Amino acid sequence: MKQLFLIRHAKSDWSNPELKDIERYLNERGYANANMMAAKFNNKPDLIISSPAIRAISTALIFARHLNYSANHICIKQELYESSLNDYLNVIHAIDTIYDTVFLFAHNPTISDVAQHLTQALPMELPTCGITGIRFNVRDWKNVKQGDLFLFDYPKKNDL
């Protein structure tokens, strides 16, 4: 059994128009939401993968800190930035079989497209710092095709 948590980066700051998109960092709400969402987890990932964008890496680092996961072991994948559904699937299919629980931090619209593709059950687009948990009844990540959505959570859901 493999578990994949697809996590959209937290809310980013748009106040500096001179920053390149990949350099945008989290705003105050983004930091607060990432800390709140990370605090909900009590199981440690075997592997954390992140897009190279600062906002995605920052979100991954917040989760890593909460989960006692070494920041030095976060795997940065260029293929998760400004890329396609197939690029994401290639990253997922290339995960080593030794990892059972993987957290992947990236961007919309592609991360929502991937979640919908893998579950056919995503109720809406993944909001910032939103999380989908998907279980796959496979032994090898290269065999991941369709899974069961067992978690769909996001910051504003907690305000209801």
C-alpha positions in Angstrom: 0.0 0.0 0.0 1.3 3.4 -1.0 0.0 6.8 0.3 0.5 10.0 -1.6 -0.3 13.4 -0.1 -0.6 16.1 -2.8 -0.2 19.5 -1.1 -0.6 22.8 -2.8 1.8 25.5 -1.5 0.4 28.0 1.0 -0.7 31.5 0.1 2.1 33.5 -1.5 3.0 37.2 -1.4 2.4 39.3 -4.5 3.6 42.6 -3.0 6.9 42.8 -4.9 6.2 42.8 -8.6 9.9 42.6 -9.4 10.2 39.1 -8.0 10.2 36.3 -10.6 7.3 33.9 -10.1 9.6 31.1 -8.8 11.0 33.5 -6.2 7.6 34.5 -4.6 7.6 33.7 -0.9 4.7 33.0 1.5 2.7 35.8 3.0 1.6 35.9 6.7 -1.6 34.0 6.0 0.4 31.4 4.1 2.8 30.8 7.0 -0.1 30.6 9.5 -2.1 28.2 7.2 0.9 25.9 6.6 1.6 25.7 10.3 -2.0 24.9 11.1 -2.3 22.2 8.4 1.0 20.6 9.2 0.1 20.4 12.9 -2.8 18.1 12.0 -0.5 15.4 10.8 0.9 12.8 13.3 2.5 10.4 10.8 5.9 11.2 9.4 6.4 10.9 5.6 9.0 8.6 4.2 9.8 11.2 1.5 9.0 14.8 0.9 9.2 16.1 -2.7 8.9 19.8 -3.6 8.8 22.0 -6.6 11.8 24.4 -6.7 9.6 27.5 -6.2 10.3 29.3 -2.9 6.6 29.2 -1.8 6.5 25.4 -2.3 9.8 24.7 -0.6 8.7 27.0 2.3 5.5 25.1 2.7 7.4 21.8 2.6 9.9 23.0 5.2 7.1 24.0 7.6 5.6 20.5 7.3 9.0 18.9 7.7 9.6 20.9 10.9 6.3 19.8 12.4 6.8 16.2 11.4 10.5 15.9 12.5 11.5 15.3 8.9 15.0 16.4 8.1 15.0 19.4 5.8 18.2 18.1 4.2 16.2 15.1 2.8 13.6 17.2 0.9 13.8 16.2 -2.7 13.5 19.2 -5.1 12.1 18.3 -8.5 12.3 20.9 -11.3 9.6 18.9 -13.1 7.0 20.1 -10.6 7.3 23.8 -11.7 5.5 25.1 -14.7 4.8 21.6 -15.9 2.1 19.2 -17.0 0.1 16.4 -15.5 2.4 13.9 -17.3 5.5 15.6 -15.7 3.9 15.1 -12.3 3.0 11.5 -13.1 6.6 10.8 -14.2 7.9 12.1 -10.9 5.4 9.9 -9.0 6.2 6.8 -11.1 9.9 7.3 -10.5 9.6 7.2 -6.6 11.7 4.4 -5.1 9.6 1.5 -3.8 11.2 1.8 -0.4 9.0 4.9 0.3 5.4 4.1 1.3 4.2 7.6 2.4 5.1 10.5 0.2 4.3 14.2 0.5 4.5 16.2 -2.7 4.3 20.0 -2.7 3.5 21.9 -5.9 1.2 24.2 -7.8 -2.2 24.7 -9.3 -3.7 24.1 -11.7 -1.6 21.0 -12.3 -1.7 19.6 -8.7 -5.5 19.6 -8.8 -5.5 18.0 -12.2 -3.2 15.2 -10.9 -5.4 14.7 -7.8 -8.5 14.5 -10.0 -6.7 12.2 -12.5 -5.6 9.8 -9.8 -8.9 9.7 -7.8 -11.7 10.8 -10.1 -13.2 12.1 -6.9 -11.8 15.5 -6.1 -14.8 17.6 -5.0 -13.2 20.9 -6.1 -9.9 22.6 -7.1 -7.3 22.3 -4.4 -7.1 25.6 -2.5 -3.8 27.1 -1.3 -2.3 24.8 1.4 -5.0 22.2 0.5 -4.2 18.6 1.0 -5.4 15.4 -0.8 -4.5 12.0 0.6 -4.6 9.2 -1.9 -4.1 5.4 -1.2 -2.9 3.1 -3.9 -3.1 -0.7 -3.6 0.3 -1.2 -5.3 3.8 -2.2 -4.2 5.6 0.0 -6.8 5.0 3.6 -7.5 5.4 3.0 -11.3 2.1 1.0 -11.1 0.2 4.0 -9.6 -2.9 4.7 -11.8 -6.1 5.0 -9.8 -6.3 5.4 -6.0 -8.8 6.1 -3.2 -9.2 9.6 -2.0 -9.2 9.4 1.8 -8.3 13.0 2.8 -9.4 16.3 1.4 -8.6 19.2 3.7 -7.8 22.9 3.3 -7.5 25.9 5.7 -10.9 27.5 5.1 -12.6 24.2 5.6 -11.6 24.5 9.3 -13.4 27.9 9.5 -16.8 26.2 8.9 
